[in-house]
Amino acid sequence: MSIVKIFSDSTSDLPQGWKETYDIGIVPLYVVFEDGTFKDGVEITPEEVYRRVAANGALPKTAAPSPADFIAAFQPVVSAGGDIVYISLSSSLSSTYQNALLAAGEFPEGRVHVVDSQTLCGGIALLVMKAARAAAKGHSAADIAAMIETSRERVKSEFVVDTLDYLYMGGRCSGMQNFIGSLLKIRPVLRLVDGAIVPVARIRGKKEKAVEQMLQHALANAADMDKELLIVAHTLAEEDARYLEKALREQTGVDEIAVIHAGCVIGSHCGPATVGLMYMH
């Protein structure tokens, strides 16, 4: 049986230790400013993105890896006799999935399996870790891909943004929504539904109230959570993340709770001080 290597893209925001332990391949997306294009997490950091946005008042664009990028990443593995399962950023949010499919078509049938995660950030990470652990146990690429396609429907992802400015600049909320939201200090709780981002609550006042609302949404599902892994993701919101980690550790019985740092692409759309919860239900 062929060795199976798991791939994802940089929006999975996997900690370096996980990538090294399970030999997970990462294909970076691009962050595009007027003065240059940078590979997410390779040539630019989230802190640099926020510094540039603060200085220029404009968001970068983000771009998917090209089919050629995927071919270059996949070719050494296939040439060495390995099979690949690639788990992508939601196809509703990016052309990353489609470009990976085009690349997969350049290899013999069945060697590269491309799965749409229908989520982002820690939601992808949950699926990647499930796939990586299955690969380590010797499961085939086809079986792993089928398992992830079933598991993705169980991923729950919510997050709280600290400011609507980034969503507004990125065209994800109107100028009036941004103005009223800023004036009334409205903090939206956002959820991934069928691969798209939708608001599930609008909390007026301090961000802590919105974070608490998100926590309560998760705790309401605690009895049915997959106990293997829960992820808290954040963009420069360490205090919020550690509060959530502590509360969830005390009240869910989940085996592992990981706090991860969201990268440049996620940060470009949500902004600094965003915090989110991702688990399987």
Backbone torsions as a table, in degrees:
resi	resn	phi	psi	omega
1	MET	NA	138.7	-179.1
2	SER	-68.6	149.0	170.5
3	ILE	-69.2	138.8	-179.3
4	VAL	-108.9	126.0	176.1
5	LYS	-109.0	132.9	178.6
6	ILE	-93.1	134.4	175.2
7	PHE	-121.8	153.3	166.3
8	SER	-145.1	-171.0	175.4
9	ASP	-112.9	176.9	-172.0
10	SER	-67.3	-16.3	179.5
11	THR	-75.7	-5.8	173.8
12	SER	-72.7	-22.0	175.3
13	ASP	53.4	40.7	179.4
14	LEU	-68.1	137.1	172.9
15	PRO	-61.2	148.8	-177.5
16	GLN	-57.7	-37.5	-178.9
17	GLY	-61.2	-39.2	178.4
18	TRP	-66.9	-42.5	-179.7
19	LYS	-61.0	-40.4	-178.5
20	GLU	-73.1	-44.0	-177.0
21	THR	-61.9	-41.3	-175.7
22	TYR	-105.4	7.7	179.2
23	ASP	50.9	53.7	-178.1
24	ILE	-90.2	129.6	178.2
25	GLY	-86.3	141.7	179.9
26	ILE	-124.2	128.1	174.2
27	VAL	-106.1	114.7	-174.6
28	PRO	-76.6	143.6	165.8
29	LEU	-78.3	179.9	-178.0
30	TYR	-117.9	144.3	172.8
31	VAL	-112.4	122.4	-170.1
32	VAL	-115.9	112.7	171.3
33	PHE	-104.9	169.5	-179.2
34	GLU	-59.8	-32.1	-175.0
35	ASP	-97.8	7.3	177.9
36	GLY	165.5	164.8	178.5
37	THR	-117.4	133.2	-171.9
38	PHE	-129.9	142.5	175.7
39	LYS	-76.7	127.1	-178.4
40	ASP	-58.0	122.5	176.5
41	GLY	77.8	-5.8	-179.8
42	VAL	-110.1	-47.4	-175.9
43	GLU	-113.5	-2.6	179.7
44	ILE	-154.2	148.3	179.9
45	THR	-108.8	161.2	175.9
46	PRO	-58.1	-39.4	-179.7
47	GLU	-59.3	-38.7	178.0
48	GLU	-68.0	-37.4	176.7
49	VAL	-60.1	-49.0	-178.0
50	TYR	-64.4	-36.7	178.9
51	ARG	-63.6	-43.6	-179.8
52	ARG	-66.9	-40.6	179.1
53	VAL	-63.8	-42.8	179.1
54	ALA	-62.8	-36.8	-177.5
55	ALA	-76.9	-35.2	-172.6
56	ASN	-105.4	-16.5	-179.2
57	GLY	69.4	19.7	180.0
58	ALA	-140.0	140.7	178.4
59	LEU	-78.1	152.6	169.5
60	PRO	-74.4	162.8	166.9
61	LYS	-87.4	158.8	173.4
62	THR	-121.8	147.1	-175.6
63	ALA	-136.2	145.8	179.7
64	ALA	-73.2	154.5	169.3
65	PRO	-61.3	147.4	178.8
66	SER	-80.0	162.2	172.5
67	PRO	-53.3	-36.5	178.8
68	ALA	-64.3	-36.0	176.4
69	ASP	-61.2	-44.0	-179.6
70	PHE	-67.5	-42.1	179.1
71	ILE	-59.4	-43.2	179.7
72	ALA	-62.9	-35.7	179.8
73	ALA	-74.8	-38.8	-174.9
74	PHE	-80.7	-31.9	-170.3
75	GLN	-55.0	-47.3	-178.2
76	PRO	-60.9	-35.2	-178.9
77	VAL	-69.3	-47.2	-179.3
78	VAL	-65.7	-41.2	179.7
79	SER	-62.3	-30.4	179.3
80	ALA	-84.5	1.9	176.8
81	GLY	96.3	4.7	-179.0
82	GLY	-87.9	160.9	172.4
83	ASP	-108.4	160.7	-172.9
84	ILE	-130.4	139.9	165.1
85	VAL	-120.0	116.4	179.0
86	TYR	-106.7	126.7	-179.2
87	ILE	-111.1	116.7	-169.2
88	SER	-100.9	162.5	165.4
89	LEU	-56.4	148.9	-179.4
90	SER	-47.9	130.9	178.9
91	SER	-67.0	-16.7	176.7
92	SER	-74.6	-16.9	-174.3
93	LEU	-110.1	-13.6	-172.6
94	SER	-160.8	159.1	173.4
95	SER	-87.8	8.9	-179.6
96	THR	-55.2	-46.6	-179.0
97	TYR	-59.8	-47.0	-178.8
98	GLN	-63.1	-39.3	179.5
99	ASN	-67.5	-35.9	176.5
100	ALA	-66.4	-37.7	176.5
101	LEU	-62.3	-42.1	177.7
102	LEU	-60.9	-41.4	178.9
103	ALA	-65.7	-43.1	-179.4
104	ALA	-58.6	-32.7	-179.7
105	GLY	-67.4	-13.1	178.8
106	GLU	-85.8	-4.4	-179.8
107	PHE	-111.1	161.3	177.8
108	PRO	-54.8	144.9	-176.2
109	GLU	-57.0	135.6	176.7
110	GLY	88.3	-4.3	-178.5
111	ARG	-87.0	-32.2	-179.8
112	VAL	-124.4	116.2	178.6
113	HIS	-104.4	126.1	-178.1
114	VAL	-111.6	124.6	-177.6
115	VAL	-121.0	128.4	174.4
116	ASP	-79.1	117.5	-178.5
117	SER	-69.4	-26.2	-174.3
118	GLN	60.7	24.5	178.2
119	THR	-151.7	-165.4	179.2
120	LEU	-150.2	170.8	172.3
121	CYS	49.2	-125.3	-177.0
122	GLY	-61.8	-25.1	175.8
123	GLY	-63.8	-42.6	174.9
124	ILE	-64.3	-43.3	-178.3
125	ALA	-57.1	-39.7	177.0
126	LEU	-58.1	-45.7	-178.6
127	LEU	-69.6	-39.3	179.2
128	VAL	-62.2	-43.2	-179.8
129	MET	-66.9	-37.4	176.7
130	LYS	-63.1	-41.9	178.4
131	ALA	-66.4	-43.5	-177.7
132	ALA	-64.2	-39.8	179.1
133	ARG	-68.8	-34.8	176.3
134	ALA	-68.2	-39.6	178.1
135	ALA	-63.3	-39.6	179.3
136	ALA	-63.7	-24.9	178.8
137	LYS	-88.7	-0.6	175.0
138	GLY	94.5	11.1	178.3
139	HIS	-68.8	151.8	-179.3
140	SER	-75.5	160.6	179.3
141	ALA	-62.4	-41.1	-179.3
142	ALA	-63.5	-42.4	179.7
143	ASP	-66.6	-39.7	179.7
144	ILE	-65.5	-44.5	179.6
145	ALA	-60.2	-43.2	179.4
146	ALA	-64.2	-39.4	179.4
147	MET	-64.0	-42.0	-178.7
148	ILE	-68.3	-37.3	178.6
149	GLU	-63.7	-30.9	175.4
150	THR	-79.4	-41.9	-175.3
151	SER	-68.7	-29.4	-173.4
152	ARG	-61.3	-27.4	179.4
153	GLU	-69.5	-15.3	-178.3
154	ARG	-94.4	-5.6	-177.5
155	VAL	-76.8	128.8	176.1
156	LYS	-113.4	127.3	-178.9
157	SER	-133.6	124.4	173.0
158	GLU	-132.7	151.6	176.0
159	PHE	-152.8	158.4	-179.8
160	VAL	-119.8	127.8	175.8
161	VAL	-98.2	148.5	-177.2
162	ASP	-84.1	-26.9	-179.6
163	THR	-143.3	147.7	176.8
164	LEU	-84.3	-3.7	-173.6
165	ASP	-57.7	-44.4	-177.7
166	TYR	-69.0	-40.3	177.4
167	LEU	-63.4	-37.6	178.6
168	TYR	-67.2	-49.5	-179.0
169	MET	-63.4	-27.8	179.0
170	GLY	-88.6	4.5	176.9
171	GLY	79.8	15.1	-177.4
172	ARG	-97.9	-2.2	167.4
173	CYS	-151.2	155.7	-174.9
174	SER	-78.8	166.4	176.9
175	GLY	-60.9	-38.5	179.3
176	MET	-67.3	-43.0	176.7
177	GLN	-59.5	-41.1	-179.8
178	ASN	-66.3	-43.1	-178.9
179	PHE	-63.6	-50.3	-178.6
180	ILE	-66.1	-41.6	179.3
181	GLY	-60.9	-42.6	178.8
182	SER	-68.6	-41.4	-179.0
183	LEU	-62.6	-44.0	-176.6
184	LEU	-93.4	2.1	-178.2
185	LYS	54.8	51.1	178.9
186	ILE	-86.7	127.9	179.0
187	ARG	-111.7	112.3	179.8
188	PRO	-79.1	141.7	167.3
189	VAL	-99.2	120.2	-173.4
190	LEU	-109.7	148.2	-177.7
191	ARG	-134.6	146.7	172.5
192	LEU	-85.0	120.5	178.3
193	VAL	-128.5	117.3	-178.5
194	ASP	52.3	39.1	175.5
195	GLY	84.2	-3.4	-179.1
196	ALA	-116.4	154.5	-177.7
197	ILE	-90.2	125.3	178.7
198	VAL	-132.9	145.6	176.1
199	PRO	-77.4	135.7	177.6
200	VAL	-115.0	-12.8	176.0
201	ALA	-159.5	148.0	174.6
202	ARG	-125.8	107.9	-173.6
203	ILE	-102.0	125.2	180.0
204	ARG	-91.6	133.2	177.1
205	GLY	116.0	-148.2	-174.4
206	LYS	-66.9	148.3	179.0
207	LYS	-58.7	-33.4	-178.9
208	GLU	-56.2	-32.4	179.1
209	LYS	-66.7	-39.5	179.0
210	ALA	-69.9	-39.4	177.3
211	VAL	-62.1	-41.5	178.9
212	GLU	-64.8	-38.4	177.6
213	GLN	-61.8	-45.0	178.2
214	MET	-61.3	-41.8	177.7
215	LEU	-60.1	-44.5	-178.8
216	GLN	-64.9	-35.4	175.1
217	HIS	-58.4	-43.2	-179.2
218	ALA	-69.4	-43.9	-177.8
219	LEU	-64.1	-28.4	177.2
220	ALA	-64.3	-20.6	179.6
221	ASN	-105.4	9.0	-171.8
222	ALA	-57.2	-38.7	-176.1
223	ALA	-65.1	-27.4	-176.1
224	ASP	-106.2	6.4	179.7
225	MET	-67.1	144.8	166.6
226	ASP	-66.1	121.4	-171.9
227	LYS	-83.8	1.0	-176.2
228	GLU	-71.9	-45.7	-173.5
229	LEU	-158.0	137.5	172.3
230	LEU	-130.4	143.1	-176.1
231	ILE	-121.6	133.4	168.6
232	VAL	-108.6	120.9	-179.8
233	ALA	-114.9	147.6	-179.5
234	HIS	-154.6	160.7	172.9
235	THR	-119.6	96.8	-179.8
236	LEU	55.4	41.7	177.8
237	ALA	-129.5	52.1	-173.9
238	GLU	-58.3	-41.3	-177.8
239	GLU	-64.1	-45.9	177.1
240	ASP	-61.6	-42.4	-178.0
241	ALA	-63.0	-43.0	-178.5
242	ARG	-70.2	-33.4	175.5
243	TYR	-62.5	-46.3	179.3
244	LEU	-64.1	-43.1	179.5
245	GLU	-57.5	-46.4	-178.2
246	LYS	-63.8	-46.9	-178.5
247	ALA	-63.7	-41.9	-178.8
248	LEU	-70.2	-37.0	178.3
249	ARG	-63.5	-38.0	-177.5
250	GLU	-76.9	-25.6	-168.3
251	GLN	-119.3	-0.7	-177.0
252	THR	-115.9	-27.2	-175.6
253	GLY	74.8	14.7	177.5
254	VAL	-68.4	139.0	-176.1
255	ASP	-63.9	-44.7	-176.3
256	GLU	-134.1	128.9	173.5
257	ILE	-119.6	117.8	-177.5
258	ALA	-108.6	136.1	173.5
259	VAL	-102.6	121.0	-177.7
260	ILE	-123.2	157.1	-180.0
261	HIS	-99.8	122.7	177.6
262	ALA	-70.9	144.6	-174.0
263	GLY	-89.1	-162.0	-170.7
264	CYS	-68.6	-41.1	-177.2
265	VAL	-67.1	-48.3	177.5
266	ILE	-60.9	-45.5	-179.7
267	GLY	-63.4	-31.8	179.6
268	SER	-65.4	-28.3	-178.5
269	HIS	-94.9	-29.2	-175.2
270	CYS	-105.0	-27.6	-178.9
271	GLY	88.6	170.1	178.8
272	PRO	-69.3	159.6	177.6
273	ALA	68.2	22.5	171.2
274	THR	-85.3	144.3	177.4
275	VAL	-140.1	143.2	-177.7
276	GLY	-143.6	162.6	177.4
277	LEU	-122.1	136.8	178.1
278	MET	-137.1	128.4	178.4
279	TYR	-152.6	171.5	177.3
280	MET	-110.3	141.6	-170.4
281	HIS	-122.8	NA	NA
